[in-house]
């Protein structure tokens, strides 16, 4: 294809610079030509690093969307702007990759799905953990039915003390929540994808605000400001699906626990089980005996060359661009991401009311 896809970036903060732009820069099929941020200096700085001489810089994303030469937009803003910008971009005729979570409410998420359907443009959500080598292998295993019917699962997103203290992570208005919507969303997406089950029946949830008010707390990125900590420090959900299968979701930024796991899942099926606790482990029963098998995922070669492998972010972005170029379905479908958002919203609602949330579908 002689014509490169023209890409615009809306939101030039950490996630754009740490994930999207480095991966896009490795592709010969795209050219990032527009950069937008409410802080113009930040957009200019990123444009200098990743844009060409003709790169355009904007403070208002509506101005960027007026550029008819832009084919694809990546939305890398705080969560509360995801839906508004995504819908506007789709209606402006752009394909959209929006960072996770899809939106801060199911109502906003639904508007995004409807806009994609209405415009015929592609929409995907940035769940890069699906593209890790262990996730890819396990998904093939599940898709082939080797675990049988997966009827019980755990979605893990537990940090002992790793509260993000920069940006707007502690701002409930801009983020929509804390660890549940930030990292719990990855674990839940991964688990539902493995199970290929997107029909929740009822959800119970608990959120805790126990450690966020501690002064001078130990933390991976330095002590947080208790006055700014407006979100939960941990959240947990019990999810029962229509077919009776059950998922337990655990998430925390700060929890007195040594059992740390992030963006991982444990699966139990009728023919076998799997977990990501110590690498990728498969377990089951064979010839009257129990077995545990650890999958060797590392690329191995001769002594002087160990091989190379795409990072999860690079594979995610490459397959997304391929879907646009080849007019195929993206790996992460917006309808799947909407169910993740609906379940997270239900956990928050249940935690607030103390009652289960039922889905009438």
C-alpha positions as a LaTeX table, in Angstrom:
\begin{tabular}{lrrr}
\hline
Residue & $x$ (\AA) & $y$ (\AA) & $z$ (\AA) \\
\hline
Unk1 & 0.00 & 0.00 & 0.00 \\
Unk2 & 1.63 & 3.24 & $-1.11$ \\
Unk3 & $-0.46$ & 5.57 & 1.03 \\
Unk4 & 0.44 & 5.57 & 4.71 \\
Unk5 & $-2.29$ & 5.85 & 7.30 \\
Unk6 & $-2.26$ & 9.30 & 8.85 \\
Unk7 & $-2.61$ & 9.24 & 12.66 \\
Unk8 & $-3.59$ & 11.93 & 15.14 \\
Unk9 & $-2.87$ & 11.70 & 18.87 \\
Unk10 & $-5.26$ & 13.31 & 21.34 \\
Unk11 & $-3.65$ & 13.52 & 24.78 \\
Unk12 & 0.16 & 13.66 & 24.82 \\
Unk13 & 0.83 & 12.49 & 28.37 \\
Unk14 & 2.43 & 9.37 & 29.79 \\
Unk15 & 0.35 & 6.70 & 28.06 \\
Unk16 & 0.84 & 8.27 & 24.62 \\
Unk17 & 4.58 & 8.66 & 25.13 \\
Unk18 & 5.13 & 5.38 & 26.91 \\
Unk19 & 3.00 & 3.08 & 24.77 \\
Unk20 & 1.24 & 4.40 & 21.68 \\
Unk21 & 3.86 & 6.59 & 20.03 \\
Unk22 & 6.87 & 4.27 & 20.43 \\
Unk23 & 4.88 & 1.41 & 18.90 \\
Unk24 & 3.45 & 3.52 & 16.07 \\
Unk25 & 6.93 & 4.80 & 15.28 \\
Unk26 & 8.06 & 1.24 & 14.46 \\
Unk27 & 5.47 & 0.82 & 11.70 \\
Unk28 & 6.20 & 1.77 & 8.11 \\
Unk29 & 2.49 & 1.80 & 7.32 \\
Unk30 & 1.63 & 4.85 & 9.45 \\
Unk31 & 2.66 & 8.46 & 9.88 \\
Unk32 & 1.75 & 10.44 & 12.98 \\
Unk33 & 0.95 & 13.91 & 11.69 \\
Unk34 & $-1.10$ & 15.62 & 14.43 \\
Unk35 & $-0.71$ & 16.06 & 18.18 \\
Unk36 & $-3.26$ & 17.56 & 20.54 \\
Unk37 & $-3.05$ & 18.37 & 24.24 \\
Unk38 & $-4.63$ & 21.02 & 26.47 \\
Unk39 & $-1.05$ & 21.93 & 27.41 \\
Unk40 & 0.34 & 23.11 & 24.10 \\
Unk41 & 3.99 & 22.82 & 25.19 \\
Unk42 & 3.47 & 19.11 & 25.89 \\
Unk43 & 2.02 & 18.52 & 22.43 \\
Unk44 & 4.89 & 20.48 & 20.85 \\
Unk45 & 7.47 & 18.46 & 22.73 \\
Unk46 & 5.93 & 15.16 & 21.61 \\
Unk47 & 5.54 & 16.43 & 18.04 \\
Unk48 & 9.23 & 17.31 & 17.95 \\
Unk49 & 10.10 & 13.75 & 19.00 \\
Unk50 & 7.60 & 11.72 & 16.96 \\
Unk51 & 6.28 & 13.98 & 14.21 \\
Unk52 & 7.84 & 15.07 & 10.95 \\
Unk53 & 8.53 & 18.61 & 9.82 \\
Unk54 & 4.90 & 19.01 & 8.76 \\
Unk55 & 3.46 & 17.79 & 12.09 \\
Unk56 & 0.56 & 19.88 & 13.36 \\
Unk57 & $-0.05$ & 20.81 & 16.99 \\
Unk58 & $-3.43$ & 21.57 & 18.53 \\
Unk59 & $-4.91$ & 22.49 & 21.91 \\
Unk60 & $-8.50$ & 21.84 & 20.78 \\
Unk61 & $-9.24$ & 18.31 & 19.57 \\
Unk62 & $-12.14$ & 19.58 & 17.43 \\
Unk63 & $-9.59$ & 21.41 & 15.29 \\
Unk64 & $-7.57$ & 18.22 & 14.85 \\
Unk65 & $-10.70$ & 16.31 & 13.82 \\
Unk66 & $-11.38$ & 18.82 & 11.05 \\
Unk67 & $-8.28$ & 17.58 & 9.22 \\
Unk68 & $-9.69$ & 15.30 & 6.53 \\
Unk69 & $-6.29$ & 13.73 & 5.87 \\
Unk70 & $-6.27$ & 12.01 & 9.28 \\
Unk71 & $-7.42$ & 8.39 & 9.05 \\
Unk72 & $-6.92$ & 7.18 & 12.62 \\
Unk73 & $-7.13$ & 8.84 & 16.02 \\
Unk74 & $-5.67$ & 7.52 & 19.28 \\
Unk75 & $-7.43$ & 8.84 & 22.39 \\
Unk76 & $-4.96$ & 8.99 & 25.30 \\
Unk77 & $-6.72$ & 11.38 & 27.69 \\
Unk78 & $-8.06$ & 11.00 & 31.24 \\
Unk79 & $-10.97$ & 8.56 & 31.43 \\
Unk80 & $-13.79$ & 11.09 & 31.68 \\
Unk81 & $-13.01$ & 12.44 & 28.20 \\
Unk82 & $-12.85$ & 9.07 & 26.42 \\
Unk83 & $-16.45$ & 8.87 & 25.28 \\
Unk84 & $-16.85$ & 12.49 & 24.22 \\
Unk85 & $-13.69$ & 12.52 & 22.11 \\
Unk86 & $-14.17$ & 9.03 & 20.68 \\
Unk87 & $-17.72$ & 9.73 & 19.51 \\
Unk88 & $-16.63$ & 13.03 & 17.94 \\
Unk89 & $-13.71$ & 11.33 & 16.18 \\
Unk90 & $-15.87$ & 8.52 & 14.82 \\
Unk91 & $-18.43$ & 11.02 & 13.56 \\
Unk92 & $-15.58$ & 12.96 & 11.92 \\
Unk93 & $-14.81$ & 9.83 & 9.89 \\
Unk94 & $-11.82$ & 8.56 & 11.84 \\
Unk95 & $-11.05$ & 5.06 & 13.07 \\
Unk96 & $-10.36$ & 5.18 & 16.82 \\
Unk97 & $-8.17$ & 3.41 & 19.32 \\
Unk98 & $-9.17$ & 4.60 & 22.79 \\
Unk99 & $-7.10$ & 3.83 & 25.85 \\
Unk100 & $-8.63$ & 1.69 & 28.56 \\
Unk101 & $-11.00$ & 1.81 & 30.30 \\
Unk102 & $-13.54$ & 2.38 & 27.57 \\
Unk103 & $-15.47$ & 4.95 & 29.60 \\
Unk104 & $-16.39$ & 5.88 & 33.16 \\
Unk105 & $-19.97$ & 4.66 & 32.75 \\
Unk106 & $-21.88$ & 2.08 & 30.73 \\
Unk107 & $-24.04$ & 4.87 & 29.30 \\
Unk108 & $-20.99$ & 6.56 & 27.81 \\
Unk109 & $-19.57$ & 3.24 & 26.64 \\
Unk110 & $-22.80$ & 2.45 & 24.82 \\
Unk111 & $-22.63$ & 5.79 & 23.02 \\
Unk112 & $-19.18$ & 4.82 & 21.74 \\
Unk113 & $-20.38$ & 1.44 & 20.46 \\
Unk114 & $-23.40$ & 3.03 & 18.80 \\
Unk115 & $-21.25$ & 5.71 & 17.16 \\
Unk116 & $-18.93$ & 3.05 & 15.70 \\
Unk117 & $-21.90$ & 1.12 & 14.35 \\
Unk118 & $-23.57$ & 4.24 & 12.97 \\
Unk119 & $-20.46$ & 5.57 & 11.22 \\
Unk120 & $-19.04$ & 2.25 & 10.06 \\
Unk121 & $-15.65$ & 3.21 & 11.49 \\
Unk122 & $-13.50$ & 0.87 & 13.55 \\
Unk123 & $-13.20$ & 1.25 & 17.31 \\
Unk124 & $-10.94$ & $-0.64$ & 19.68 \\
Unk125 & $-9.88$ & $-0.22$ & 23.31 \\
Unk126 & $-6.29$ & $-0.38$ & 24.59 \\
Unk127 & $-6.17$ & $-3.66$ & 26.49 \\
Unk128 & $-2.54$ & $-4.50$ & 25.70 \\
Unk129 & $-2.34$ & $-7.40$ & 28.17 \\
Unk130 & $-4.21$ & $-9.58$ & 25.69 \\
Unk131 & $-1.11$ & $-9.38$ & 23.50 \\
Unk132 & 1.44 & $-10.75$ & 25.98 \\
Unk133 & 2.94 & $-14.10$ & 24.97 \\
Unk134 & 1.35 & $-15.90$ & 27.95 \\
Unk135 & $-2.05$ & $-14.40$ & 27.20 \\
Unk136 & $-1.86$ & $-15.30$ & 23.53 \\
Unk137 & $-0.87$ & $-18.90$ & 24.31 \\
Unk138 & $-3.55$ & $-19.33$ & 26.96 \\
Unk139 & $-6.22$ & $-17.88$ & 24.70 \\
Unk140 & $-5.37$ & $-20.42$ & 21.99 \\
Unk141 & $-5.60$ & $-23.16$ & 24.61 \\
Unk142 & $-9.02$ & $-21.94$ & 25.77 \\
Unk143 & $-10.31$ & $-21.40$ & 22.22 \\
Unk144 & $-9.39$ & $-24.99$ & 21.36 \\
Unk145 & $-11.43$ & $-26.22$ & 24.32 \\
Unk146 & $-8.48$ & $-27.80$ & 26.10 \\
Unk147 & $-9.69$ & $-26.57$ & 29.50 \\
Unk148 & $-13.24$ & $-27.66$ & 28.74 \\
Unk149 & $-16.03$ & $-25.50$ & 30.12 \\
Unk150 & $-14.46$ & $-22.74$ & 32.22 \\
Unk151 & $-16.91$ & $-22.28$ & 35.09 \\
Unk152 & $-14.77$ & $-20.57$ & 37.76 \\
Unk153 & $-12.16$ & $-17.86$ & 37.36 \\
Unk154 & $-10.25$ & $-15.25$ & 39.31 \\
Unk155 & $-9.14$ & $-11.91$ & 37.88 \\
Unk156 & $-6.07$ & $-10.58$ & 39.68 \\
Unk157 & $-4.97$ & $-6.94$ & 39.91 \\
Unk158 & $-3.27$ & $-6.68$ & 43.31 \\
Unk159 & $-0.51$ & $-4.24$ & 44.15 \\
Unk160 & 0.85 & $-4.14$ & 47.70 \\
Unk161 & 1.92 & $-0.47$ & 47.56 \\
Unk162 & 1.99 & 1.03 & 44.09 \\
Unk163 & $-0.32$ & 4.02 & 44.01 \\
Unk164 & 0.20 & 6.23 & 40.92 \\
Unk165 & 0.77 & 9.72 & 42.31 \\
Unk166 & 1.07 & 11.64 & 39.04 \\
Unk167 & $-1.49$ & 12.94 & 36.60 \\
Unk168 & $-5.15$ & 12.57 & 37.60 \\
Unk169 & $-5.11$ & 9.01 & 38.96 \\
Unk170 & $-6.35$ & 10.10 & 42.41 \\
Unk171 & $-9.09$ & 12.34 & 40.98 \\
Unk172 & $-12.41$ & 10.48 & 41.06 \\
Unk173 & $-14.09$ & 12.99 & 38.71 \\
Unk174 & $-11.56$ & 12.55 & 35.92 \\
Unk175 & $-10.76$ & 8.86 & 36.46 \\
Unk176 & $-14.12$ & 7.47 & 37.54 \\
Unk177 & $-12.46$ & 5.44 & 40.30 \\
Unk178 & $-9.19$ & 4.00 & 41.51 \\
Unk179 & $-7.53$ & 0.60 & 41.08 \\
Unk180 & $-10.74$ & $-1.13$ & 39.97 \\
Unk181 & $-11.16$ & 1.02 & 36.87 \\
Unk182 & $-7.41$ & 1.43 & 36.35 \\
Unk183 & $-5.90$ & $-2.07$ & 36.66 \\
Unk184 & $-8.91$ & $-4.20$ & 37.60 \\
Unk185 & $-10.23$ & $-3.44$ & 34.13 \\
Unk186 & $-7.21$ & $-5.22$ & 32.56 \\
Unk187 & $-7.65$ & $-8.33$ & 34.71 \\
Unk188 & $-11.38$ & $-8.52$ & 33.99 \\
Unk189 & $-10.92$ & $-8.01$ & 30.24 \\
Unk190 & $-8.33$ & $-10.78$ & 30.18 \\
Unk191 & $-10.56$ & $-13.18$ & 32.12 \\
Unk192 & $-13.71$ & $-12.61$ & 30.05 \\
Unk193 & $-11.67$ & $-12.99$ & 26.86 \\
Unk194 & $-10.28$ & $-16.34$ & 27.99 \\
Unk195 & $-13.73$ & $-17.57$ & 28.97 \\
Unk196 & $-15.38$ & $-16.05$ & 25.87 \\
Unk197 & $-18.26$ & $-15.20$ & 28.15 \\
Unk198 & $-19.83$ & $-11.73$ & 28.03 \\
Unk199 & $-23.20$ & $-12.34$ & 29.66 \\
Unk200 & $-23.21$ & $-11.26$ & 33.32 \\
Unk201 & $-26.29$ & $-12.00$ & 35.39 \\
Unk202 & $-25.56$ & $-10.48$ & 38.80 \\
Unk203 & $-22.70$ & $-8.62$ & 40.48 \\
Unk204 & $-21.79$ & $-7.94$ & 44.11 \\
Unk205 & $-18.99$ & $-5.56$ & 45.00 \\
Unk206 & $-17.01$ & $-3.98$ & 47.83 \\
Unk207 & $-14.74$ & $-0.93$ & 47.73 \\
Unk208 & $-12.43$ & 0.17 & 50.52 \\
Unk209 & $-10.98$ & 3.54 & 51.48 \\
Unk210 & $-8.73$ & 2.27 & 54.28 \\
Unk211 & $-5.15$ & 3.20 & 53.41 \\
Unk212 & $-5.46$ & 6.29 & 51.22 \\
Unk213 & $-5.58$ & 8.67 & 54.17 \\
Unk214 & $-2.29$ & 7.49 & 55.68 \\
Unk215 & 0.43 & 10.13 & 55.98 \\
Unk216 & 3.95 & 9.46 & 54.62 \\
Unk217 & 2.93 & 6.03 & 53.36 \\
Unk218 & 5.40 & 3.63 & 51.80 \\
Unk219 & 4.79 & 3.60 & 48.06 \\
Unk220 & 6.63 & 2.63 & 44.90 \\
Unk221 & 6.40 & 6.19 & 43.53 \\
Unk222 & 6.76 & 8.08 & 46.79 \\
Unk223 & 4.19 & 8.94 & 49.45 \\
Unk224 & 0.83 & 10.09 & 48.15 \\
Unk225 & $-0.99$ & 13.18 & 49.37 \\
Unk226 & $-3.91$ & 11.94 & 51.54 \\
Unk227 & $-5.88$ & 15.10 & 50.75 \\
Unk228 & $-5.77$ & 14.28 & 47.03 \\
Unk229 & $-6.60$ & 10.56 & 47.42 \\
Unk230 & $-10.28$ & 10.67 & 46.40 \\
Unk231 & $-10.64$ & 7.13 & 45.03 \\
Unk232 & $-10.79$ & 3.67 & 46.57 \\
Unk233 & $-7.52$ & 1.98 & 47.50 \\
Unk234 & $-8.95$ & $-1.50$ & 46.86 \\
Unk235 & $-12.06$ & $-3.08$ & 45.34 \\
Unk236 & $-13.44$ & $-6.58$ & 44.96 \\
Unk237 & $-16.23$ & $-8.09$ & 42.92 \\
Unk238 & $-18.23$ & $-11.32$ & 42.71 \\
Unk239 & $-19.63$ & $-11.84$ & 39.23 \\
Unk240 & $-22.10$ & $-14.57$ & 38.29 \\
Unk241 & $-22.72$ & $-15.10$ & 34.59 \\
Unk242 & $-25.97$ & $-16.21$ & 32.95 \\
Unk243 & $-24.68$ & $-19.77$ & 32.52 \\
Unk244 & $-23.78$ & $-19.97$ & 36.22 \\
Unk245 & $-20.03$ & $-19.58$ & 35.80 \\
Unk246 & $-18.45$ & $-17.33$ & 38.40 \\
Unk247 & $-15.62$ & $-14.79$ & 38.47 \\
Unk248 & $-13.96$ & $-13.24$ & 41.52 \\
Unk249 & $-12.24$ & $-9.94$ & 40.74 \\
Unk250 & $-9.65$ & $-8.45$ & 43.09 \\
Unk251 & $-7.92$ & $-5.10$ & 42.66 \\
Unk252 & $-5.80$ & $-2.80$ & 44.78 \\
Unk253 & $-3.19$ & $-0.08$ & 44.63 \\
Unk254 & $-2.51$ & $-0.46$ & 48.33 \\
Unk255 & $-3.27$ & $-3.61$ & 50.31 \\
Unk256 & $-1.54$ & $-5.40$ & 53.17 \\
Unk257 & $-0.93$ & $-8.55$ & 51.16 \\
Unk258 & 2.09 & $-10.44$ & 49.87 \\
Unk259 & $-0.01$ & $-12.03$ & 47.15 \\
Unk260 & 0.79 & $-9.51$ & 44.40 \\
Unk261 & $-0.45$ & $-10.14$ & 40.86 \\
Unk262 & $-1.44$ & $-7.70$ & 38.14 \\
Unk263 & $-3.30$ & $-8.28$ & 34.88 \\
Unk264 & $-3.45$ & $-12.02$ & 35.44 \\
Unk265 & $-6.16$ & $-14.63$ & 35.71 \\
Unk266 & $-6.78$ & $-18.09$ & 37.13 \\
Unk267 & $-9.11$ & $-20.41$ & 35.24 \\
Unk268 & $-10.83$ & $-23.64$ & 36.29 \\
Unk269 & $-12.50$ & $-25.77$ & 33.65 \\
Unk270 & $-14.00$ & $-29.24$ & 33.35 \\
Unk271 & $-10.94$ & $-30.60$ & 31.51 \\
Unk272 & $-8.16$ & $-28.60$ & 33.16 \\
Unk273 & $-7.07$ & $-25.37$ & 34.76 \\
Unk274 & $-4.54$ & $-22.62$ & 34.21 \\
Unk275 & $-3.00$ & $-19.68$ & 36.02 \\
Unk276 & $-0.43$ & $-16.95$ & 35.46 \\
Unk277 & 0.91 & $-16.99$ & 39.01 \\
Unk278 & 4.38 & $-18.34$ & 38.26 \\
Unk279 & 4.67 & $-18.00$ & 34.53 \\
Unk280 & 1.92 & $-19.81$ & 32.66 \\
Unk281 & 0.93 & $-23.05$ & 34.36 \\
Unk282 & $-1.55$ & $-25.62$ & 33.09 \\
Unk283 & $-2.95$ & $-28.24$ & 35.43 \\
Unk284 & $-5.20$ & $-31.26$ & 35.08 \\
Unk285 & $-5.58$ & $-34.99$ & 35.40 \\
Unk286 & $-4.17$ & $-37.62$ & 33.05 \\
Unk287 & $-4.14$ & $-41.42$ & 33.33 \\
Unk288 & $-5.41$ & $-41.26$ & 36.90 \\
Unk289 & $-2.73$ & $-38.79$ & 38.04 \\
Unk290 & $-2.65$ & $-35.03$ & 38.54 \\
Unk291 & $-0.17$ & $-32.97$ & 36.54 \\
Unk292 & 1.13 & $-29.41$ & 36.43 \\
Unk293 & 2.85 & $-28.14$ & 33.30 \\
Unk294 & 4.77 & $-24.87$ & 33.03 \\
Unk295 & 4.88 & $-23.47$ & 29.52 \\
Unk296 & 8.28 & $-22.25$ & 28.24 \\
Unk297 & 7.33 & $-18.97$ & 26.56 \\
Unk298 & 10.78 & $-17.47$ & 26.14 \\
Unk299 & 12.28 & $-17.38$ & 22.66 \\
Unk300 & 15.33 & $-19.63$ & 22.62 \\
Unk301 & 17.99 & $-20.00$ & 19.97 \\
Unk302 & 21.68 & $-20.73$ & 19.67 \\
Unk303 & 24.10 & $-19.57$ & 22.34 \\
Unk304 & 24.88 & $-16.23$ & 20.71 \\
Unk305 & 21.34 & $-15.38$ & 19.62 \\
Unk306 & 18.34 & $-15.74$ & 21.89 \\
Unk307 & 15.79 & $-14.49$ & 19.38 \\
Unk308 & 13.46 & $-11.49$ & 19.55 \\
Unk309 & 9.79 & $-11.11$ & 20.28 \\
Unk310 & 7.37 & $-8.23$ & 19.83 \\
Unk311 & 6.31 & $-6.49$ & 23.01 \\
Unk312 & 2.63 & $-6.65$ & 23.92 \\
Unk313 & 2.22 & $-2.96$ & 23.07 \\
Unk314 & 3.96 & $-3.33$ & 19.70 \\
Unk315 & 1.81 & $-6.33$ & 18.75 \\
Unk316 & $-1.36$ & $-4.58$ & 19.90 \\
Unk317 & $-0.70$ & $-1.48$ & 17.81 \\
Unk318 & 0.48 & $-3.45$ & 14.76 \\
Unk319 & $-2.61$ & $-5.68$ & 14.73 \\
Unk320 & $-4.85$ & $-2.64$ & 15.21 \\
Unk321 & $-3.31$ & $-0.86$ & 12.23 \\
Unk322 & $-3.53$ & $-4.10$ & 10.21 \\
Unk323 & $-7.26$ & $-4.27$ & 11.00 \\
Unk324 & $-7.73$ & $-0.76$ & 9.63 \\
Unk325 & $-5.62$ & $-1.41$ & 6.52 \\
Unk326 & $-7.22$ & $-4.77$ & 5.75 \\
Unk327 & $-10.75$ & $-3.86$ & 6.87 \\
Unk328 & $-10.90$ & $-6.69$ & 9.41 \\
Unk329 & $-12.26$ & $-6.83$ & 12.96 \\
Unk330 & $-9.92$ & $-5.58$ & 15.68 \\
Unk331 & $-8.78$ & $-8.07$ & 18.33 \\
Unk332 & $-10.40$ & $-6.03$ & 21.10 \\
Unk333 & $-14.01$ & $-5.49$ & 20.07 \\
Unk334 & $-15.89$ & $-2.49$ & 21.50 \\
Unk335 & $-18.87$ & $-4.66$ & 22.46 \\
Unk336 & $-16.56$ & $-6.75$ & 24.68 \\
Unk337 & $-15.08$ & $-3.66$ & 26.29 \\
Unk338 & $-18.59$ & $-2.35$ & 27.00 \\
Unk339 & $-19.33$ & $-5.47$ & 29.08 \\
Unk340 & $-16.15$ & $-4.84$ & 31.09 \\
Unk341 & $-17.33$ & $-1.29$ & 31.75 \\
Unk342 & $-20.82$ & $-2.50$ & 32.71 \\
Unk343 & $-19.40$ & $-4.96$ & 35.25 \\
Unk344 & $-17.01$ & $-2.42$ & 36.78 \\
Unk345 & $-19.87$ & 0.06 & 37.09 \\
Unk346 & $-21.99$ & $-2.62$ & 38.76 \\
Unk347 & $-19.23$ & $-3.35$ & 41.32 \\
Unk348 & $-19.05$ & 0.35 & 42.23 \\
Unk349 & $-22.85$ & 0.56 & 42.41 \\
Unk350 & $-23.16$ & $-2.56$ & 44.55 \\
Unk351 & $-20.42$ & $-1.32$ & 46.89 \\
Unk352 & $-22.29$ & 1.97 & 47.30 \\
Unk353 & $-25.75$ & 0.50 & 47.89 \\
Unk354 & $-24.80$ & $-2.74$ & 49.61 \\
Unk355 & $-27.07$ & $-4.60$ & 47.19 \\
Unk356 & $-26.48$ & $-6.91$ & 44.23 \\
Unk357 & $-26.82$ & $-5.46$ & 40.74 \\
Unk358 & $-28.81$ & $-7.57$ & 38.30 \\
Unk359 & $-28.43$ & $-7.42$ & 34.52 \\
Unk360 & $-31.63$ & $-7.67$ & 32.53 \\
Unk361 & $-30.55$ & $-8.58$ & 29.02 \\
\hline
\end{tabular}
